Amino acid sequence: MTQFKIRDLTDQVFGRLLVVSHAGTGSSRKALWYCRCECGNTLTVRSGSLVNGNTNSCGCLKVEILAELHKTHGLRYEPEYAVWLNMKDRCNNPNNNAWMYYGGRGIKLCQEWNDSFVAFYNDMGSRPKKHQIDRIDSNKGYYKENCRWVIKIINDQNKRNSKFWFIDGVRYNSLSHAADHFGVGICTIKSWCEGQSSTHKGKVYSYPPKNNCWSECKYER
């Protein structure tokens, strides 16, 4: 039977949790650890939850944050709180559909934001209407100096897979930018710059881009 080497987490600290000892394996064959929280409570936590930052207290931290929200800001049901939760989930939770583009490639929240919504809110302030959180450098994480509130079109232009679109040698910052300029749909712009294909009676026909039209990725993947 194949033996799996377990990474020893004994005496390591994760947030408010001190790992005391190995506690065997769970039903999913993941290593479990006995932990003691700063508040004095003890609990058993899986390795992945500790290492990925999903569990960093016995639950007392969450209770304190929610109490602080209710007492200080009353923002638990405001859009900024949802933005914060979504940031944490895609950076810390491997089960999030977008994790591979965030936590999976090393994008994290700074420790202050990861531990406290209030710290995030104090740094970013209220979200203007119809704005989104945007990282100025899409290859760096979420922290005050690298984040801003922007409208969706700016956020889309700043994504790692966004492109410049060149039509007759003129550069446009996004599909929407080019489509608005020419008064056509975004699919038309794509066909001009990247060609198109169609299928007829089971055969695929490909057509090259228009002359002097092309697209280029803005950022390295």
C-alpha positions as CSV (number, residue, x, y, z in Angstrom):
1,M,0.0,0.0,0.0
2,T,1.4,3.4,-0.9
3,Q,2.4,5.6,2.0
4,F,1.8,9.3,1.8
5,K,4.3,11.6,3.6
6,I,2.5,14.1,5.8
7,R,3.9,17.6,6.2
8,D,4.5,18.2,9.9
9,L,2.7,21.3,11.1
10,T,3.3,20.8,14.8
11,D,4.1,24.1,16.6
12,Q,3.3,26.2,13.6
13,V,0.9,29.2,13.9
14,F,-1.9,29.9,11.4
15,G,-3.7,33.1,12.3
16,R,-4.9,32.6,15.9
17,L,-4.3,28.8,15.8
18,L,-1.3,27.0,17.3
19,V,-0.9,23.4,16.0
20,V,-0.4,21.1,19.0
21,S,-0.2,17.7,17.4
22,H,-1.2,15.3,14.6
23,A,-4.8,14.0,15.0
24,G,-4.8,11.3,12.3
25,T,-6.6,11.4,9.0
26,G,-10.2,12.1,8.1
27,S,-12.6,10.2,5.8
28,S,-11.0,12.0,2.8
29,R,-7.6,10.7,3.9
30,K,-6.5,14.3,4.7
31,A,-4.3,14.9,7.7
32,L,-6.0,16.4,10.8
33,W,-4.4,18.5,13.5
34,Y,-5.2,19.3,17.1
35,C,-5.1,23.1,17.4
36,R,-5.4,25.6,20.2
37,C,-6.9,29.0,19.6
38,E,-5.6,32.2,21.2
39,C,-9.0,32.4,23.0
40,G,-8.3,29.1,24.7
41,N,-10.6,26.8,22.6
42,T,-9.3,23.7,21.0
43,L,-10.4,22.2,17.7
44,T,-9.4,19.7,15.0
45,V,-8.6,21.2,11.5
46,R,-7.5,19.7,8.2
47,S,-4.1,20.5,6.8
48,G,-5.5,22.2,3.7
49,S,-7.7,24.5,5.7
50,L,-4.8,25.7,7.8
51,V,-2.3,26.1,4.9
52,N,-4.8,27.8,2.6
53,G,-5.9,30.2,5.3
54,N,-9.5,29.0,5.3
55,T,-9.4,28.3,9.0
56,N,-7.5,30.8,11.2
57,S,-9.4,30.7,14.4
58,C,-11.9,28.6,16.3
59,G,-14.6,30.9,15.0
60,C,-14.0,33.7,17.5
61,L,-12.4,35.9,14.8
62,K,-15.5,35.8,12.6
63,V,-17.7,36.5,15.6
64,E,-15.5,39.5,16.5
65,I,-15.5,40.9,13.0
66,L,-19.3,40.6,12.7
67,A,-19.7,42.2,16.1
68,E,-17.4,45.0,15.0
69,L,-19.3,45.5,11.8
70,H,-22.6,45.7,13.6
71,K,-21.3,48.0,16.2
72,T,-19.0,50.3,14.2
73,H,-20.3,50.4,10.7
74,G,-23.4,48.3,10.3
75,L,-22.1,47.3,6.8
76,R,-22.6,43.5,6.9
77,Y,-25.3,43.8,4.2
78,E,-23.6,46.5,2.2
79,P,-21.9,45.8,-1.2
80,E,-18.4,46.4,0.2
81,Y,-18.8,43.5,2.6
82,A,-19.8,41.2,-0.3
83,V,-16.8,42.4,-2.3
84,W,-14.5,41.5,0.6
85,L,-16.0,38.0,1.1
86,N,-15.7,37.3,-2.7
87,M,-12.1,38.4,-2.7
88,K,-11.2,36.2,0.2
89,D,-13.0,33.2,-1.3
90,R,-11.4,33.3,-4.7
91,C,-7.9,33.8,-3.1
92,N,-8.2,31.3,-0.3
93,N,-10.7,28.6,-1.4
94,P,-9.5,26.0,-3.9
95,N,-13.2,25.1,-4.5
96,N,-14.0,28.6,-5.9
97,N,-14.5,28.5,-9.6
98,A,-12.1,31.4,-10.1
99,W,-9.4,30.1,-7.7
100,M,-7.0,29.0,-10.4
101,Y,-6.8,32.7,-11.6
102,Y,-6.3,34.1,-8.1
103,G,-5.1,31.9,-5.2
104,G,-4.0,29.2,-7.6
105,R,-1.4,31.6,-9.1
106,G,-0.4,33.3,-5.9
107,I,-2.8,36.2,-5.7
108,K,-3.6,36.9,-2.0
109,L,-5.1,39.6,0.2
110,C,-2.6,41.4,2.5
111,Q,-2.8,40.1,6.0
112,E,-4.7,43.1,7.4
113,W,-7.5,42.7,4.8
114,N,-7.5,39.0,5.1
115,D,-8.1,39.2,8.8
116,S,-10.5,42.2,9.0
117,F,-13.2,43.6,6.8
118,V,-13.0,46.9,8.8
119,A,-9.3,47.3,7.7
120,F,-10.4,46.7,4.1
121,Y,-13.2,49.2,4.4
122,N,-11.0,51.8,6.1
123,D,-8.5,51.6,3.3
124,M,-10.9,51.5,0.3
125,G,-13.9,53.5,1.6
126,S,-17.4,53.2,0.2
127,R,-17.8,51.6,-3.3
128,P,-19.1,54.2,-5.8
129,K,-22.3,53.1,-7.6
130,K,-21.6,50.6,-10.5
131,H,-17.9,50.3,-9.6
132,Q,-15.9,47.1,-9.0
133,I,-12.6,46.4,-7.1
134,D,-9.6,46.4,-9.5
135,R,-6.0,45.6,-9.0
136,I,-3.8,48.1,-10.8
137,D,-1.1,45.4,-11.4
138,S,-3.1,42.3,-12.2
139,N,-0.1,40.1,-11.3
140,K,0.0,41.4,-7.7
141,G,-2.3,40.8,-4.8
142,Y,-5.0,42.8,-3.0
143,Y,-3.6,45.6,-0.8
144,K,-4.3,49.3,-0.5
145,E,-1.6,50.6,-2.9
146,N,-2.6,48.1,-5.7
147,C,-6.4,48.5,-5.5
148,R,-9.0,51.0,-6.6
149,W,-12.7,51.2,-7.4
150,V,-13.4,51.4,-11.1
151,I,-16.3,51.0,-13.5
152,K,-16.6,47.6,-15.2
153,I,-15.1,48.5,-18.5
154,I,-11.9,49.7,-16.9
155,N,-11.8,46.5,-14.8
156,D,-12.3,44.3,-17.9
157,Q,-9.4,46.2,-19.7
158,N,-7.1,45.4,-16.8
159,K,-7.6,41.6,-16.7
160,R,-4.6,39.4,-17.5
161,N,-6.3,38.0,-20.6
162,S,-7.5,41.3,-21.9
163,K,-6.3,42.5,-25.4
164,F,-5.5,45.5,-27.5
165,W,-7.4,45.5,-30.8
166,F,-5.7,47.0,-33.8
167,I,-8.0,48.0,-36.7
168,D,-6.4,49.8,-39.7
169,G,-3.4,50.2,-37.5
170,V,-5.3,52.1,-34.8
171,R,-5.2,50.6,-31.3
172,Y,-8.4,50.2,-29.2
173,N,-8.3,49.3,-25.5
174,S,-11.1,46.8,-25.6
175,L,-13.6,45.0,-27.8
176,S,-16.3,47.4,-26.5
177,H,-14.2,50.4,-27.2
178,A,-13.6,49.3,-30.9
179,A,-17.2,48.2,-31.3
180,D,-18.6,51.5,-30.1
181,H,-16.2,53.4,-32.4
182,F,-17.3,51.5,-35.5
183,G,-20.9,51.0,-34.6
184,V,-20.8,47.2,-34.9
185,G,-21.0,44.2,-32.5
186,I,-18.1,42.8,-30.6
187,C,-18.2,39.6,-32.7
188,T,-17.6,41.6,-35.8
189,I,-14.5,43.2,-34.3
190,K,-13.2,39.7,-33.3
191,S,-13.8,38.4,-36.8
192,W,-11.9,41.4,-38.3
193,C,-8.9,40.9,-36.0
194,E,-8.8,37.2,-35.4
195,G,-10.6,35.7,-38.4
196,Q,-13.5,33.4,-38.1
197,S,-14.6,29.9,-38.9
198,S,-17.9,28.3,-39.9
199,T,-19.0,24.7,-40.4
200,H,-21.0,23.5,-43.4
201,K,-22.0,19.9,-43.9
202,G,-19.5,18.8,-41.3
203,K,-16.5,20.7,-42.8
204,V,-14.9,23.6,-41.0
205,Y,-14.0,26.6,-43.1
206,S,-11.6,29.2,-41.7
207,Y,-11.3,32.8,-42.8
208,P,-8.2,34.9,-42.0
209,P,-8.4,38.4,-40.3
210,K,-8.9,41.5,-42.4
211,N,-5.7,43.1,-43.7
212,N,-4.1,45.4,-41.1
213,C,-6.3,44.1,-38.3
214,W,-5.0,42.1,-35.3
215,S,-5.2,41.7,-31.5
216,E,-2.5,41.4,-28.9
217,C,-2.6,40.4,-25.2
218,K,-1.8,43.3,-22.9
219,Y,-0.2,41.2,-20.2
220,E,2.0,38.1,-19.9
221,R,0.1,35.1,-18.7
